[in-house]
Every structure is written in C-alpha cells, then in structure tokens.
Amino acid sequence: MKVYLVGGAVRDRLLGLSVTDHDYVVVGATPEDMEAQGFKAVGKDFPVFLHPETGEEYALARTERKSGRGYRGFEVNFSKDITLEDDLVRRDLTINALAQAEDGTIVDPYGGQNDIKHKILRHVSPAFAEDPLRVLRVARFAARFHHLEFEVAPETLALMTELVNQGEMQYLTAERVWTETHKALSAQSPQVYFEVLRECGALKELFPELDCLWGIPNPEKWHPEIDTGVHTMMVLEQAAKKTDNTVARFAAVMHDLGKGVTPEEHWPQHRGHEESGVPLIKSLCRRIKAPKDYEYLAIQVSRFHLHSHKMFELRPKTVYKVLKSIGAYRKNNILEPFILACEADFNGRLGLENEPYPQANLLRDCFKISQFIDARPLMERGFEGAELGKAIERERIARIKHSLQKAKNGS
C-alpha cells in the first residue's frame, strides 16, 4: 500500500501558494485494508476514508468509464491493481494531475510541472470531454490563476466548446452550477470565469440573461466602454478589488440585467432597466438555486444603484426610502455590500476606474445619523402605534436632511 499527496496541494506548493487542504490517493489497498487501519469510510460513489487522527481524506486509486450523459454517468473501478498513473489520467487538468510520494518525490506523468512553468491550463486526456462539469472547473481555475497569467490552452477550449455544442450543459444540476460559480466569485479575478464561459458558449446555456448583454450599447457620455457586457465584467473586476464579499460581487454581475430586455429601438437609452432587471434576477437565481441573501442584494442593487450615484441630488425623503427599501434598518450587514456594489458600478467604466465615489460616505453618514432613534421622547409626547412609527420616520428624514445639507455646504 502506497500513499500519495495529490491534486491541489501539490500544485499550490509548486506555485508557491499556501496550502490548506490535503487530499491523498492510496494505491494497492482495499476498503477492508483501510478500515483495518482505523480509517472511517465516508464516500458514497467511490471509497473515500477519513484518517483516524487528522481527519484528512484518503481515496482509493480509481478509474472511471463513461456510461451515460452528464457528470454522473460513470462506472467506477477501484480495484487493488489500479496504478497511480491510472488514477491521475482521469483528472481534469495537467496541473491537477500531480502527486507527491511520501519521500517528497513529485510524480508527474502528464506534464503538469511544464504547464505550471508555461502558465497553461491544459486537459490531461480526451476523457476530459466526458464530464461537462469540467467546463465550469476550467473557467474557475482561469479566474483563480489569472493574476499569475495562466491561460486556457486552445485545444482545451476547443474541447469545452465541443461539450457545450453537444448539449452536455443541460445535464449539470443547479447545485453544481452554483457551487462552481460561488467558488469563482471568491477568486482574485472572478470576471475571467464568465469571460471563459462566454468564449466556449457555456454562458449562453447557463446564464442567458447575462450572455445577451454583449453587443448592447450604453450612452457613450456615461459609458465610454459602450458595450453593456464589457461594462458588467469591468464592474465585477472593480468589485473584486474592493471587497472579498461574494454577495456584493454577485450583485455587481447582476446589476444591469434589465438592459438585456430594452427594446432595440430605444438603444442606447435604458430607461427603467433598474426595475426590469428584477424578474430576470429572480429567475436566474432560482434556476441555479443561489442563496436568498445573494438574490436579495442583487435585486436591491438593480433597483437602487442609480439612486446611490445621485446621492448629492436626492431629497431627504428619497434617501430615507432607499435605506428603508434595501432593508438597512432591519439587516445589519446589507448596507456595506450594497454600497460596494454601487461603487464598483461607478468605477467599472473606461477611464473612470480610479475616480473617487463620495456618494458612498454620504450614504453611510445618512444611515449612521438616522439609524438609532430614541422613541421615549416621542412616546412621552403621546405618539403610539402607527403614529409613533410615522414620527420616527419624520425624525430620520430630518436627520438625513441635516447630513445632506452639511455635504452640500462642504462641511
């Protein structure tokens, strides 16, 4: 029985990145051998075991043979005579088909180290085309390693396109799509995930509401980059620079979906796109089973991002309406991601990437001054029930008015 460290841990060490998860492959063992040494079986589709002391995962070496459609359509063989090379060849990318022996020796039968050196994301074998999930995984790795200048190999992109053209995307479950998308949103360059999916045709299959934005113009006065799809990717790039919050990053992607349904004769204007994007966001989120907090913030940013941009022009009542509508007074953590997504929208324009966004601090100030209202003096004056609620609203609006006046006077 031989044990090898495999996959991401080996890859990331070679890249000089921190390693948090360790996965191991065991060659020459049976499930009974593992259990006899105290390992706990946890795998459902194939034998995976938890180490009795560290809790790390150890999987028996295995092969997979395509037997149906989608990413579940495989027959798995984990017999004792499966070699390490047999196990590694079924992996998606060469940089993930690396192993390290217990003496530290790197086992690299498929050129992963060379592809790391040349910064290439390349499939291991033609078997790559058997699993549609790999289209999303490659796009995610492209997003994760974009800052290191990794690119998808042309032949791998061709296989991804072939998978899309064969209709394999329809066999991906919503949970799988969301899991990969969420991981991509956590990457340093999340916009690359969507760009790669678009390049191979998968974006149109999985996110048609987003894919259709390319080619739709915006007014050049406000959007020097003009194209709505390009703008959306610039906004996501800006969001990733401003925050690690994936809820805010997701909202940045969704904020202009309404422009995708603007009648062509109205281009490049998009009046009402803020509200027309809401049903599209709901449909997309429910199709991929995005969590409710992601859907909620995306809707609020779609509805009110233009209000945020116009903070210095808004009436106190309108500012209060925005804060109340997005749930700032009810949800402790909603305002900051809302502001960050709006700020990313402002900066996600050609030539305006580094422009200051004073609207952010003004909105924060208006919220801070109006958040806590002591109801006791109002109750002592006889206000109760609905009338008390209205009195609190009036006090909040008055305080917001004071903040807006201070901002306009430059004090």
ROVEXVO-560029 format. One record per residue (C-alpha): x, y, z; residue number from 1; residue in three letters. Coordinates in pm, whole numbers. Each point is the difference from the previous one (the first is absolute). Layout:
<recs>
     east    north       up     n   res
        X        Y        Z   NUM   ala
...
</recs>
This chain:
<recs>
     east    north       up     n   res
        0        0        0     1   met
      141      338     -107     2   lys
     -134      345       90     3   val
       41      311     -215     4   tyr
      -93      364       58     5   leu
     -190      105     -313     6   val
     -171      282     -183     7   gly
      -26      354      124     8   gly
      241      -32      292     9   ala
      283     -108     -230    10   val
      -91      260     -262    11   arg
      -20      287      247    12   asp
      330      -90      164    13   arg
      169       12     -340    14   leu
     -165      339      -62    15   leu
      121      130      334    16   gly
     -354       40      132    17   leu
     -125      -88      347    18   ser
     -150     -346       35    19   val
     -301      -57      222    20   thr
     -153     -329     -120    21   asp
      186     -327      -43    22   his
     -141     -286     -205    23   asp
      165     -339      -27    24   tyr
      -24     -294     -238    25   val
       68     -350      124    26   val
      135     -255     -249    27   val
       -9     -375       58    28   gly
     -264      -12      273    29   ala
     -357     -118       45    30   thr
     -276      155      209    31   pro
       55     -278      252    32   glu
      371       91       25    33   asp
      -90      361       75    34   met
     -257      -81      264    35   glu
      241     -243      165    36   ala
      237      293       55    37   gln
     -270      209      164    38   gly
     -110      212     -300    39   phe
     -368       96       -9    40   lys
     -185      -56     -328    41   ala
     -198      307     -118    42   val
      -16      -24     -380    43   gly
     -334      -77     -165    44   lys
       91      -37     -368    45   asp
      353     -131       58    46   phe
      215      -88      302    47   pro
      119      308      193    48   val
      128      -32      355    49   phe
       77      241      282    50   leu
      332      -37      181    51   his
      -64     -110      360    52   pro
      218      281      142    53   glu
       17      289     -250    54   thr
     -345      -38     -157    55   gly
      153       56     -345    56   glu
     -143     -179     -304    57   glu
      160     -310     -148    58   tyr
     -153     -144     -318    59   ala
       78     -332     -159    60   leu
      155       30     -345    61   ala
     -274      -40     -259    62   arg
      -89       16     -367    63   thr
     -322      127     -156    64   glu
     -171     -108     -320    65   arg
     -271      205     -167    66   lys
     -334     -184       10    67   ser
     -261      275      -39    68   gly
      -64      372      -43    69   arg
      109      276      235    70   gly
      252       -1      281    71   tyr
     -163     -295      183    72   arg
        9     -239     -293    73   gly
      311     -199       99    74   phe
       93     -352      105    75   glu
      269        2      268    76   val
      268     -266       52    77   asn
      208       13      318    78   phe
      159     -344       -4    79   ser
      332      -60      172    80   lys
      200       -8     -325    81   asp
      -88      356     -111    82   ile
      324      195      -39    83   thr
       69      360       98    84   leu
       33       90     -370    85   glu
     -342     -159      -64    86   asp
     -148      220      272    87   asp
      170      323     -112    88   leu
      -98      -33     -367    89   val
     -371       42       87    90   arg
       62      346      149    91   arg
      -99      317     -181    92   asp
      317      207      -43    93   leu
      367      -95      -11    94   thr
       77      240      284    95   ile
     -247     -199      213    96   asn
      139     -340     -109    97   ala
      307       23      221    98   leu
       90     -219      296    99   ala
      264        6      272   100   gln
      138     -318      150   101   ala
       67      -35      371   102   glu
      373       68      -63   103   asp
      -85      330     -171   104   gly
       49     -120     -358   105   thr
     -237      164     -250   106   ile
     -183     -241     -229   107   val
      -94      182     -322   108   asp
      -98     -238     -281   109   pro
     -197      258     -205   110   tyr
      218      311       -7   111   gly
     -161      202      276   112   gly
      326      160      115   113   gln
       77      115     -352   114   asn
     -347      153      -32   115   asp
       48      176      334   116   ile
      329      139     -132   117   lys
     -169      127     -319   118   his
     -322      106      180   119   lys
     -235     -221     -201   120   ile
     -332     -160      101   121   leu
        0     -315     -214   122   arg
     -218     -312       16   123   his
      167     -329       88   124   val
     -166     -225     -258   125   ser
     -293      -18     -243   126   pro
     -202     -139      292   127   ala
      -34      365      107   128   phe
     -291       27     -243   129   ala
     -196     -265      192   130   glu
      -85      232      290   131   asp
     -184      331      -59   132   pro
       82      121      350   133   leu
      358       44     -118   134   arg
     -107      293     -218   135   val
      -87      192      317   136   leu
      308     -124      185   137   arg
      238      120     -271   138   val
     -173      340       -8   139   ala
       34       16      379   140   arg
      369      -87       -7   141   phe
       49      263     -270   142   ala
     -154      255      239   143   ala
      203     -125      296   144   arg
      337        8     -177   145   phe
      -54      295     -235   146   his
      221      223      217   147   his
      281     -252      -57   148   leu
      -59       36     -377   149   glu
     -140     -349      -57   150   phe
     -203      -50     -319   151   glu
     -217     -282     -132   152   val
      172     -206     -269   153   ala
     -170       40     -342   154   pro
      -54     -376      -31   155   glu
     -164       -8      344   156   thr
     -228      290      -89   157   leu
      -93     -191     -318   158   ala
     -101     -304      208   159   leu
     -204      222      230   160   met
     -178      147     -301   161   thr
      -67     -348     -130   162   glu
     -158     -100      331   163   leu
     -227      304      -16   164   val
      -97      -67     -362   165   asn
      -90     -359       88   166   gln
     -256      127      250   167   gly
      181     -134      306   168   glu
      -58      319      204   169   met
     -364      -95       45   170   gln
      107     -298      213   171   tyr
      164      217      264   172   leu
     -207       36      315   173   thr
      -79      343      141   174   ala
      199      -84      312   175   glu
      313      -75     -204   176   arg
      -33      319     -203   177   val
      -41      209      312   178   trp
      286     -171      185   179   thr
      248       69     -280   180   glu
     -132      353      -53   181   thr
       27       78      370   182   his
      358     -126        8   183   lys
       77      213     -306   184   ala
     -147      307      170   185   leu
      254      -56      277   186   ser
      290        5     -247   187   ala
      235      294      -45   188   gln
     -131       64     -354   189   ser
     -361     -126       -3   190   pro
      -85      179     -325   191   gln
      227     -246     -184   192   val
     -236     -287       96   193   tyr
     -287      157     -192   194   phe
      224      107     -288   195   glu
      130     -355      -51   196   val
     -352     -143       21   197   leu
     -106      249     -266   198   arg
      295      -89     -222   199   glu
      -97     -369      -10   200   cys
     -375       68      -27   201   gly
      -93     -123      349   202   ala
     -107      343      126   203   leu
     -285        7     -251   204   lys
     -117     -341      123   205   glu
       31       62      373   206   leu
      -41      378       38   207   phe
     -188      123     -310   208   pro
     -117      315      184   209   glu
      366       97       39   210   leu
      129     -125     -334   211   asp
     -240      219     -199   212   cys
      151      321      143   213   leu
      296       -9     -239   214   trp
      -77      213     -303   215   gly
     -256      218      180   216   ile
      121      363        3   217   pro
       -9      257      279   218   asn
       18      379      -48   219   pro
      364       83      -67   220   glu
      -26      309      221   221   lys
      -44     -217      310   222   trp
      163     -319     -128   223   his
      312       58     -212   224   pro
       34     -380      -30   225   glu
     -353        0     -155   226   ile
      -64     -377        1   227   asp
     -216     -117      293   228   thr
      165     -340       25   229   gly
      344      157       10   230   val
     -122      247      263   231   his
     -141     -283      214   232   thr
      334     -181        3   233   met
      176      327       87   234   met
     -242       45      290   235   val
       71     -351      130   236   leu
      373       62      -30   237   glu
      -40      319      204   238   gln
     -215     -179      259   239   ala
      270     -264       42   240   ala
      257      274       66   241   lys
     -220      165      262   242   lys
     -132     -297      198   243   thr
       27     -374       62   244   asp
     -376       -6       64   245   asn
     -140     -241     -261   246   thr
     -356      127       55   247   val
      110      347     -112   248   ala
      198     -147     -289   249   arg
     -304     -196     -118   250   phe
     -217      313       18   251   ala
      259      177     -217   252   ala
      -49     -265     -269   253   val
     -378       26       16   254   met
      -47      377       27   255   his
      -69       76     -370   256   asp
     -192     -309     -114   257   leu
     -298      226      -74   258   gly
      187      152     -294   259   lys
      -24     -337     -171   260   gly
     -374       49      -55   261   val
        6      362     -115   262   thr
     -166       18     -346   263   pro
      269       53     -262   264   glu
     -169      314     -133   265   glu
       63      167      338   266   his
      376      -67        3   267   trp
      230      134      133   268   pro
     -245      128      265   269   gln
     -125     -248      260   270   his
     -271      177      194   271   arg
     -149     -220      269   272   gly
      269     -266      -25   273   his
       37        9      378   274   glu
     -345     -155       54   275   glu
      -12     -208     -319   276   ser
      307     -187      125   277   gly
     -178     -126      312   278   val
     -199     -289     -155   279   pro
      310     -105     -195   280   leu
      204      -14      320   281   ile
     -271     -200      174   282   lys
      -23     -246     -287   283   ser
      376      -48      -26   284   leu
       52      -36      374   285   cys
     -275     -255       39   286   arg
      118     -196     -303   287   arg
      351      -44      142   288   ile
     -127      -10      361   289   lys
      203      298      117   290   ala
      -47       69      373   291   pro
     -269      251       96   292   lys
      246      261      129   293   asp
      172        5     -340   294   tyr
     -331       45     -179   295   glu
     -116      268      244   296   tyr
      306      222      -31   297   leu
       13      -40     -379   298   ala
     -360      123      -22   299   ile
       66      300      225   300   gln
      310      101     -196   301   val
     -191      -32     -327   302   ser
     -280      219      133   303   arg
      199      268      175   304   phe
      352       26     -148   305   his
      -94      317     -190   306   leu
     -137      151      321   307   his
      338      -63      161   308   ser
      177      177     -286   309   his
     -231      303       39   310   lys
       36       33      378   311   met
       92      369      -18   312   phe
     -316       72     -200   313   glu
     -254     -199      201   314   leu
     -259      139      240   315   arg
       18     -117      363   316   pro
     -321     -200      -42   317   lys
      147     -185     -299   318   thr
      320      -87      188   319   val
     -212     -132      287   320   tyr
     -206     -202     -250   321   lys
      317     -159     -139   322   val
      135      -90      344   323   leu
     -335     -141      108   324   lys
      -60     -185     -327   325   ser
      334     -180       -4   326   ile
      -60     -105      361   327   gly
      282      200      156   328   ala
     -196       58      322   329   tyr
      -88     -369       31   330   arg
      304     -186     -134   331   lys
      328       65      179   332   asn
      228      -92     -290   333   asn
     -186      123     -308   334   ile
      112      363      -42   335   leu
      374      -51      -48   336   glu
      -24     -265     -275   337   pro
     -270      212     -167   338   phe
      229      303        0   339   ile
      300     -201     -123   340   leu
     -198     -143     -293   341   ala
     -122      349      -94   342   cys
      352      140       28   343   glu
      127     -281     -224   344   ala
     -264       95     -256   345   asp
      117      361        9   346   phe
      367      -96      -43   347   asn
      -68     -279     -249   348   gly
       20      238     -294   349   arg
      282       70     -242   350   leu
      227      272      136   351   gly
     -194       33      327   352   leu
      149     -296      183   353   glu
      176      216      260   354   asn
     -250      284       36   355   glu
     -111       76      359   356   pro
     -354      -90      101   357   tyr
     -101      245      276   358   pro
     -359     -123      -26   359   gln
      108     -305      203   360   ala
       94      195      312   361   asn
     -303      227      -34   362   leu
     -233     -300       -3   363   leu
      186     -148      297   364   arg
      -35      330      188   365   asp
     -371       24      -73   366   cys
      -51     -350      131   367   phe
      217       45      307   368   lys
     -175      318      112   369   ile
     -348     -144      -59   370   ser
       50     -355      120   371   gln
      -72       31      371   372   phe
     -298      211      105   373   ile
      -91       16      367   374   asp
     -376      -58        3   375   ala
      -50       96      365   376   arg
      -29      379      -51   377   pro
     -246      -62     -282   378   leu
     -207     -232      218   379   met
        2      259      278   380   glu
     -150      243     -250   381   arg
     -289     -244      -51   382   gly
      107     -184     -315   383   phe
      -86     -371      -12   384   glu
      -65     -278     -252   385   gly
        5      104     -363   386   ala
       32      366       94   387   glu
      316      -79      196   388   leu
      142     -171     -310   389   gly
      -75      307     -211   390   lys
      162      227      258   391   ala
      317     -215       -6   392   ile
        1       24     -381   393   glu
      -30      381       17   394   arg
      291       15      244   395   glu
      213     -220     -227   396   arg
      -78      216     -302   397   ile
       84      316      196   398   ala
      337     -143       98   399   arg
       70     -111     -357   400   ile
      -85      353     -116   401   lys
      260      134      242   402   his
      266     -237     -143   403   ser
      -84       93     -359   404   leu
       19      372       79   405   gln
      338      -43      167   406   lys
      128     -189     -307   407   ala
     -127      265     -240   408   lys
      156      277      209   409   asn
      328     -191        0   410   gly
       20      -13      378   411   ser
</recs>
